[in-house]
Amino acid sequence: MKKLLIVVLLISLLALPVFATGDSETKNLTVYAGMLEEHAAAVCQAFEAETGIKTNFVRMSGGEIFARIKAEKENPQASVWYGGGSLTFIEAANEGLLVPYTSPATDKIPAQFKDSKGYWTGIYTGYLGFYADKDWLAKVGMDMPDSWEDLLDPRLKGEIVMAHPGSSSTAYNMLTTVLQVMGEEKGWQYLQKLNQNIRQYTKSGSAGGRMVQLRETGLTIGYLHDAISFKREGYDHIVMSAPSEGTGYEIGAVGIIKGAPELEEAKQFVDFVLRSDVQEIGQTVNALQFLTNPDAVPPEEVASIKGAKLITQDDAWSGAHRSEFLEKFNELTKTTVPTT
C-alpha cells in the first residue's frame, strides 16, 4: 500500500510541470503591416490587450510584403498580412501565397470590398489624387492640376514625386488606373511622358506626401486621405484634387498567409479588425480613410473628397497582370525598384 502511494505521488509530481507550462504558455502573432505605422501599432496593441496574444508587426510597403511572403513561402515568418492595396493581395492569392478564411464578421462587409473566395477582406478604402504645395504653384503661376493631362505641364518637370509601382501598392493602383482611364496603348504612352516630369520614385506611397509637407517638392500622386491627414496636422499650404477623367481607389485589405505558424491567432486577428469599433481606431492616429464596415463611423474630414469621380475598377485584371505591367513600366521609364 505504501509503495502504491509513493508511485501515485511521484506521478503527480512529474505531471505538475507539464500542466503549469501549458497554462502559462504565451500565444504569439506576427503581422506584416502595409499601412501607416501608427495605425498598425494602435490596432495590434488593442488586439493584444483584448486577447492576451503577444502581437508583433513589421511595417513594409505592399510590394515589399508580397516579395517577403513569396521568399518565405517554404517557411513563413508571419501569419497575417494587414493593410495595403487589394491588387497585391490578388496576385499573392493567384500565386498560392494566401489561405482563404471567411470570418463571421465578413457578412457585414459589402461584396465589392472582399474576395468572393475569402482570400482577403477589405478594411478601408481610399481615393487616388494629387496634392501640392500651393505656395509653389503660386510661385510658378500654375493652377492646381485637376486632370491626368495636367501633370504633363512642362512647369512640373522635376517637381513630381511618386512611389514606384514595384514597391508600392499605391503606385501600382495609379499605374493600372491610368491604363483603365486611357486604354493600354495610350496609357503606356502617357506614363512614358509623365516619367519626364518625375523627380523621384520613392519606395513608399506616403513618402512623396511628406516631401510636399516639408516643401521639398511641388506635387505628389497618392491617396487623398494622406493629404487630409497632413492638413489636420496644420500644414495648410497643402491643396488637393482628384483627376476629372476619373480616378482609382484602393481597398486596404487583410488576409492570412499560407502556412501561417499561428493560424488560430491569425483568424482571431481577422475577426477583430473587421469590427466597426476596431476600424474606427485608425482615425485616432490620423489614418483617415473610408471604412468598409457599414456600422463604422468614418472621420468627418473625408466628406470633402466623397464626390470624386471613380472609375469602374477591374481589380482582378490589375492583379492578374501585375508582374507583366511592372516589367513594362521598368523598361519604359528606365527605373528599378528603390531600396530606400
C-alpha positions as CSV (number, residue, x, y, z in Angstrom):
1,M,0.0,0.0,0.0
2,K,2.9,2.3,0.9
3,K,4.6,1.5,-2.4
4,L,1.4,2.3,-4.3
5,L,1.1,5.6,-2.6
6,I,4.7,6.6,-3.4
7,V,4.1,5.7,-7.1
8,V,1.0,7.9,-7.2
9,L,2.8,10.8,-5.6
10,L,5.7,10.6,-8.0
11,I,3.3,10.5,-11.0
12,S,1.5,13.6,-9.6
13,L,4.8,15.5,-9.1
14,L,6.0,14.7,-12.6
15,A,2.7,15.8,-14.1
16,L,2.7,19.2,-12.4
17,P,5.3,21.0,-14.5
18,V,3.6,19.8,-17.7
19,F,0.3,21.4,-16.7
20,A,1.9,24.5,-15.4
21,T,3.8,25.0,-18.6
22,G,0.7,24.6,-20.7
23,D,-1.3,27.1,-18.7
24,S,1.3,29.8,-18.7
25,E,2.3,29.4,-22.4
26,T,2.1,32.8,-24.1
27,K,0.4,32.9,-27.5
28,N,2.1,35.0,-30.2
29,L,1.2,36.6,-33.5
30,T,3.4,38.2,-36.2
31,V,1.8,40.6,-38.6
32,Y,3.2,42.2,-41.8
33,A,1.6,45.6,-41.9
34,G,1.2,47.6,-45.2
35,M,-0.4,50.7,-43.6
36,L,0.5,53.7,-41.5
37,E,2.8,52.5,-38.8
38,E,0.9,54.3,-36.1
39,H,-2.3,52.7,-37.3
40,A,-0.8,49.2,-37.2
41,A,0.7,49.8,-33.8
42,A,-2.6,51.0,-32.3
43,V,-4.6,48.1,-33.6
44,C,-2.0,45.5,-32.6
45,Q,-1.9,46.9,-29.1
46,A,-5.6,46.8,-28.8
47,F,-5.7,43.2,-30.1
48,E,-3.1,42.2,-27.6
49,A,-4.9,43.9,-24.7
50,E,-8.2,42.2,-25.5
51,T,-6.9,38.7,-26.3
52,G,-3.6,38.4,-24.4
53,I,-1.9,37.3,-27.6
54,K,1.5,38.9,-27.8
55,T,1.3,40.7,-31.2
56,N,4.3,42.0,-33.1
57,F,4.2,43.7,-36.5
58,V,6.7,44.6,-39.2
59,R,5.8,47.7,-41.3
60,M,6.6,47.5,-45.0
61,S,5.0,48.7,-48.3
62,G,2.6,46.4,-50.1
63,G,5.1,45.3,-52.7
64,E,7.7,44.5,-50.1
65,I,5.3,42.4,-48.1
66,F,4.4,40.5,-51.3
67,A,8.1,39.9,-52.0
68,R,8.8,38.8,-48.4
69,I,6.0,36.3,-48.2
70,K,7.0,34.9,-51.6
71,A,10.6,34.5,-50.4
72,E,9.4,32.9,-47.2
73,K,6.7,30.6,-48.6
74,E,8.6,27.4,-47.6
75,N,8.9,28.7,-44.0
76,P,6.5,31.6,-43.3
77,Q,7.7,34.0,-40.6
78,A,4.4,35.9,-40.2
79,S,0.8,34.8,-40.2
80,V,-1.2,37.9,-41.2
81,W,-0.9,40.5,-43.9
82,Y,-2.7,43.6,-42.7
83,G,-3.1,46.7,-44.8
84,G,-2.0,47.7,-48.3
85,G,-3.9,47.6,-51.6
86,S,-6.0,44.5,-52.6
87,L,-4.4,44.4,-56.0
88,T,-1.2,43.0,-54.5
89,F,-3.3,40.6,-52.4
90,I,-4.9,39.3,-55.6
91,E,-1.6,38.5,-57.1
92,A,-0.5,36.8,-53.9
93,A,-3.7,34.7,-53.9
94,N,-3.1,33.8,-57.5
95,E,0.4,32.5,-56.6
96,G,-0.9,30.4,-53.7
97,L,0.6,32.6,-51.0
98,L,-2.6,33.2,-49.1
99,V,-5.1,30.9,-47.4
100,P,-8.8,31.6,-47.6
101,Y,-10.7,32.4,-44.4
102,T,-14.3,33.7,-44.2
103,S,-14.7,35.4,-40.9
104,P,-18.1,35.5,-39.3
105,A,-17.7,39.3,-39.4
106,T,-17.3,39.2,-43.2
107,D,-21.1,39.2,-43.6
108,K,-21.1,42.9,-42.7
109,I,-18.6,43.8,-45.4
110,P,-20.2,44.8,-48.9
111,A,-19.3,42.4,-51.7
112,Q,-17.2,44.9,-53.6
113,F,-14.8,45.2,-50.7
114,K,-13.9,41.5,-50.3
115,D,-12.7,38.5,-52.2
116,S,-15.5,36.0,-53.1
117,K,-13.3,33.1,-52.1
118,G,-12.2,34.6,-48.8
119,Y,-8.5,35.2,-49.6
120,W,-8.8,38.8,-48.5
121,T,-11.3,41.2,-46.9
122,G,-11.3,45.0,-47.2
123,I,-10.9,47.1,-44.1
124,Y,-10.8,50.6,-45.6
125,T,-10.9,52.4,-49.0
126,G,-9.1,55.5,-50.2
127,Y,-9.2,57.6,-53.4
128,L,-6.2,58.4,-55.6
129,G,-5.5,62.0,-56.4
130,F,-2.9,64.8,-56.4
131,Y,-1.7,67.1,-53.7
132,A,0.6,70.0,-53.9
133,D,2.3,73.0,-52.2
134,K,0.0,75.9,-53.1
135,D,2.8,78.4,-52.5
136,W,5.0,76.7,-55.0
137,L,2.1,76.7,-57.5
138,A,1.6,80.4,-57.0
139,K,5.3,81.0,-57.5
140,V,5.3,79.4,-60.9
141,G,1.9,80.8,-61.8
142,M,0.1,77.5,-62.1
143,D,-3.4,76.4,-61.0
144,M,-3.8,73.2,-59.1
145,P,-3.7,70.3,-61.6
146,D,-7.1,68.6,-61.7
147,S,-6.6,66.1,-64.6
148,W,-4.1,63.4,-65.5
149,E,-3.1,65.5,-68.6
150,D,-2.3,68.5,-66.4
151,L,0.6,66.5,-64.9
152,L,2.4,66.7,-68.2
153,D,2.8,70.5,-67.9
154,P,6.5,71.5,-68.5
155,R,6.3,73.6,-65.3
156,L,6.1,70.4,-63.3
157,K,9.3,69.0,-64.7
158,G,11.4,67.7,-61.8
159,E,8.7,68.6,-59.3
160,I,6.5,65.4,-59.2
161,V,7.4,62.7,-56.7
162,M,5.5,59.4,-56.6
163,A,6.2,55.9,-55.4
164,H,7.5,53.2,-57.6
165,P,4.7,50.6,-58.5
166,G,7.2,47.8,-57.9
167,S,7.4,48.6,-54.2
168,S,4.2,50.4,-53.5
169,S,0.6,49.2,-53.9
170,T,-0.4,52.9,-54.0
171,A,1.7,53.5,-57.2
172,Y,0.6,50.2,-58.8
173,N,-3.0,51.3,-58.3
174,M,-2.1,54.6,-60.0
175,L,-0.5,52.7,-62.9
176,T,-3.5,50.5,-63.6
177,T,-5.9,53.4,-63.1
178,V,-4.1,55.3,-66.0
179,L,-4.3,52.2,-68.2
180,Q,-8.0,51.8,-67.5
181,V,-8.8,55.5,-68.0
182,M,-6.9,55.9,-71.2
183,G,-6.7,52.4,-72.6
184,E,-3.4,50.4,-72.5
185,E,-1.7,51.8,-75.6
186,K,-2.4,55.5,-74.8
187,G,-1.9,54.8,-71.1
188,W,1.7,53.5,-71.6
189,Q,2.5,56.4,-73.8
190,Y,1.2,58.7,-71.1
191,L,3.3,57.1,-68.3
192,Q,6.4,57.4,-70.5
193,K,5.7,61.1,-70.9
194,L,4.9,61.6,-67.2
195,N,8.2,60.0,-66.4
196,Q,10.0,63.1,-67.9
197,N,8.4,65.2,-65.1
198,I,9.2,62.8,-62.2
199,R,11.9,64.0,-59.9
200,Q,12.0,60.8,-57.8
201,Y,10.3,57.4,-57.5
202,T,10.1,56.6,-53.8
203,K,9.8,53.2,-52.1
204,S,6.7,54.1,-50.1
205,G,3.4,55.6,-51.3
206,S,3.4,58.2,-48.5
207,A,6.9,59.5,-49.0
208,G,6.0,62.0,-51.7
209,G,3.4,63.5,-49.4
210,R,6.0,64.0,-46.7
211,M,8.1,65.9,-49.2
212,V,5.2,68.2,-50.2
213,Q,4.5,68.6,-46.5
214,L,8.1,69.7,-45.9
215,R,8.1,71.9,-49.1
216,E,10.8,69.7,-50.7
217,T,8.8,69.2,-53.9
218,G,5.9,70.7,-55.7
219,L,3.4,67.9,-56.2
220,T,2.8,64.2,-55.5
221,I,0.4,61.5,-56.6
222,G,-1.1,59.5,-53.7
223,Y,-4.1,58.8,-51.6
224,L,-6.1,61.9,-50.7
225,H,-6.7,60.7,-47.1
226,D,-2.9,61.2,-46.6
227,A,-3.3,64.8,-47.7
228,I,-6.2,65.3,-45.3
229,S,-4.0,63.9,-42.5
230,F,-1.3,66.5,-43.3
231,K,-3.9,69.3,-43.3
232,R,-5.3,68.0,-39.9
233,E,-1.7,68.4,-38.6
234,G,-1.8,72.1,-39.6
235,Y,0.0,72.0,-42.9
236,D,-2.4,74.5,-44.6
237,H,-0.1,75.0,-47.6
238,I,-1.3,71.6,-49.0
239,V,-4.0,71.7,-51.6
240,M,-5.5,68.6,-53.3
241,S,-7.7,67.5,-56.2
242,A,-9.0,64.3,-57.9
243,P,-8.4,63.9,-61.6
244,S,-11.5,64.9,-63.6
245,E,-11.2,62.0,-66.1
246,G,-11.7,59.6,-63.2
247,T,-9.6,58.1,-60.5
248,G,-8.9,54.7,-58.9
249,Y,-9.2,53.7,-55.4
250,E,-7.5,51.2,-53.1
251,I,-9.1,48.6,-50.9
252,G,-6.9,48.2,-47.9
253,A,-7.2,44.5,-47.0
254,V,-6.4,41.8,-44.5
255,G,-5.5,38.2,-45.3
256,I,-3.9,35.1,-43.8
257,I,-0.5,33.9,-45.1
258,K,-0.4,30.3,-46.3
259,G,1.4,28.1,-43.9
260,A,0.8,30.6,-41.1
261,P,2.6,29.4,-38.0
262,E,-0.1,31.0,-35.8
263,L,-3.2,30.1,-37.8
264,E,-5.8,30.3,-35.0
265,E,-4.4,33.6,-33.7
266,A,-4.4,34.9,-37.3
267,K,-8.2,34.1,-37.6
268,Q,-8.9,35.9,-34.3
269,F,-7.0,38.9,-35.7
270,V,-9.0,39.0,-38.9
271,D,-12.2,38.7,-36.9
272,F,-11.0,41.6,-34.7
273,V,-10.0,44.1,-37.5
274,L,-13.3,43.7,-39.3
275,R,-15.3,45.0,-36.3
276,S,-16.6,48.6,-36.6
277,D,-15.0,49.8,-33.4
278,V,-11.6,48.5,-34.4
279,Q,-11.9,50.1,-37.9
280,E,-12.6,53.4,-36.2
281,I,-9.2,53.2,-34.3
282,G,-7.4,54.5,-37.4
283,Q,-8.7,58.0,-37.2
284,T,-7.3,58.4,-33.7
285,V,-3.8,58.3,-35.3
286,N,-4.6,60.3,-38.5
287,A,-5.5,57.3,-40.7
288,L,-8.4,59.0,-42.4
289,Q,-9.8,56.5,-44.9
290,F,-13.4,55.5,-45.7
291,L,-14.2,52.3,-43.8
292,T,-15.7,49.0,-45.1
293,N,-17.9,48.0,-42.1
294,P,-21.1,49.9,-42.7
295,D,-21.5,50.3,-38.9
296,A,-18.2,52.1,-38.6
297,V,-18.2,55.9,-38.4
298,P,-15.7,57.4,-40.8
299,P,-13.7,60.5,-40.0
300,E,-15.5,63.8,-40.7
301,E,-12.7,65.1,-42.9
302,V,-13.2,62.6,-45.7
303,A,-16.6,64.1,-46.6
304,S,-14.6,66.7,-48.7
305,I,-13.5,64.1,-51.2
306,K,-16.6,61.9,-51.3
307,G,-17.7,63.4,-54.7
308,A,-14.6,62.3,-56.6
309,K,-15.3,60.6,-59.9
310,L,-14.3,57.0,-59.5
311,I,-13.6,54.6,-62.4
312,T,-15.2,51.1,-62.6
313,Q,-12.1,49.4,-61.4
314,D,-11.2,45.9,-62.6
315,D,-9.1,44.6,-59.7
316,A,-9.0,41.0,-60.9
317,W,-7.4,42.2,-64.2
318,S,-5.0,44.5,-62.4
319,G,-3.9,41.8,-60.0
320,A,-3.5,39.2,-62.7
321,H,-1.2,41.4,-64.8
322,R,1.0,42.8,-62.1
323,S,4.3,41.2,-62.9
324,E,3.8,41.9,-66.6
325,F,2.9,45.5,-66.1
326,L,5.8,46.2,-63.6
327,E,8.3,44.8,-66.1
328,K,6.9,47.0,-68.8
329,F,7.0,50.1,-66.5
330,N,10.6,49.5,-65.7
331,E,11.5,49.2,-69.3
332,L,9.7,52.3,-70.4
333,T,10.9,54.5,-67.5
334,K,14.4,53.0,-67.2
335,T,13.8,52.6,-63.5
336,T,14.2,49.9,-60.9
337,V,12.5,49.4,-57.5
338,P,14.1,51.8,-55.0
339,T,15.8,50.3,-51.9
340,T,15.2,53.3,-49.7
